Amino acid sequence: MITRNIQYKENKWHNIESDDNDKIDVLLVFTGINLAENNNILSFLTAQFKNAQIISCTTAGEINQTNVENNSIICSAIQFEKTPIETVVDNLNNYKNSFELGANLAKKLNSKNLTHIFMLSDGNLVNGDDLLTGIKSEIGENIQISGGIAGDGDRFQKTYVGLNENYKEGNVVLLGLYGNHIHVGTGKKAGWDVFGPEKTITKSEENFLHEIDGENALDMYKTYLGKYANELPASALLFPISIKTKDHDFYIVRTILSIDNEKKIMKFAGNVPEGSTIRFMKSNFDRLVFAASEAGLQACESLGNKIIPELAVIVSCVGRKLVLANRIEEEVEAAVECFPSSTKIIGFFSYGEISPQKEDHISYLHNQTITITTFSEHV
């Protein structure tokens, strides 16, 4: 496995020229949305990497080694030696819902010798929870999935995902990795502090929360926020929630996307099922940064003690980026310190993160979390 980081910044490409461009199998492309809407750039990459599957998405910020960029393009050019791959793309507009989209995408992948799926999804139209459930309904829960939900800076208006020149809103792309030569490790951590007692969601609909313990959820949330309630919805980034469903013994963080003061409804970035246990959370800058280190260690350990990660893909939430502000590079640096200097590192800030849960090794949608996927090929 040979990898190379490529960057487009300040109207200039860096490290793109190579005699090996025709040998590249996969080109991962994470891009600011303004650049994504420039069709000349996609055409340029297609011409440069004639034999590659170009998998791309828009972001809320890009990661190149320890650097955090905005409105740049970060690419990883990947050449496999003995690992077969398959790529599929489809669009939500072709289906009734995100579950059907996920199920049909999974059907298109060859399941024989499938080792891992790396996924990029639209971040505005697609329900990430239902998408994952649809994929797992076809491939089962033993095949792990990692990746992220596309971003749009801090605007939350539109996102793009693409496979080659099929680049549009509503797209989801799956990259299937096959065989026993490819080794994939994953790590995830949130790092938010819990406050207040556990409560129960008593009324909800998919990702809309109505009631907690029989009381209006928004009223209760504002009470817990105190003075920060006057700064909603912006202050919601400082106070996410975590939920534990009836089927699991662990918590998953959920981000509040918006609130409706008239209807008194809270909208989240993932589903919040009725009967789930809910906890309120608050930011702790040092713990958020430390969580990145823990995620990096998990990603290395799950890869295997004697396997050196050749590529690490970091997907971290835009909420963490906005909360940490000028300390965001500390998060990236804490994660990168876990890897050898030879490891190539790219990533992006997302509207949702896909990674297996450590407790059951099954993949879920996470929010306000840093996730890391490591890749290494042994021949």
Secondary structure by P-SEA (a helix, b strand, c coil): cbbbbbbbcccccccccccccccccbbbbbbcccccccaaaaaaaaaacccccccccccccccccccccccbbbbbbbbbccbbbbbbbbbccccccaaaaaaaaaaacccccccbbbbbbbcccccaaaaaaaaaaaccccbbbbbbbbbccccccccccccccccccbbbbbbbbbcccbbbbbbbbbbcccccccccccccccccccccccccaaaaaaaaacccccccccccccbbbbbbcccccbbbbbbbcccccccccccccccccccbbbbbbbbbaaaaaaaaaaaaaaaaaaacccccccbbbbbbbaaaaaaaccaaaaaaaaaaaacccccccbbbbccbbbbbbccccbbbbbccbbbbbbbbbcc
